[in-house]
């Protein structure tokens, strides 16, 4: 694996309100590299979907309803990645629009923090290309899912 990977990056957006309603946006997100998109909704609050990664494919995730804890870790090996690699954690919420870009070479996962959480995911690969570049690990291989009391 490469040691020169980009880091997961959060691109912040905003919400505009007027007498007609609201408009959520992430205007600085460049869609040109993405080939497809899909949504994911868990059946219950607190459910974890992890870990899933690609060596060639990058993803961009946006919560369009509710809130989710999203995490990403560099995949140092496709069979037994380093468990000591830094886990990048982000809380994404429809109330504060943003898009998390997860570069190729990372695994990602999420935990729904609200029952209504829906993630919109953009992929840089076609479905066919993605299936040949697919690596999965147990949800607790890295375990950043504990909510930290404050």
QUIMOWO-V251682 format. One line per field, one symbol per residue. phi: phi as a letter, one per 20 degrees, with the letter a starting at -180 (. if undefined). psi: psi as a letter, one per 20 degrees, with the letter a starting at -180 (. if undefined). burial: + if it has 9 or more other ideal C-beta (glycine too) atoms within 8 Angstrom, else -. Layout:
# QUIMOWO-V251682
phi: ???
psi: ???
burial: ???
This chain:
# QUIMOWO-V251682
phi: .eedffegcededacdcbfeqccebcfeeeefeedbbbdccffbfnfddadbbbededccccedbmbbedcbcfefbedbfffeffeedbedbffbgaceedfgnddbabcfdcfefcdecdcedffffffecccccggdgdceefeefc
psi: qqjkqqqpppoqbappqaihbroqqmhjpoihiqhrqrqppqiqqiqporqprqhhpqqppppipbqqopqqppniqigmroijqppoppopqhimprpooorqjqqrrqppiqhjppppppqiqrgghhhjlppqqqhjgqmjippoq.
burial: +---+--+-++-+-+---------++--+----+-+--+--+--+-+++++++++-+++++++--++++++++++-----+---+-++-+++++--++++++++++++++++++--+++++++++---++--+-+-+-+-++--+-----
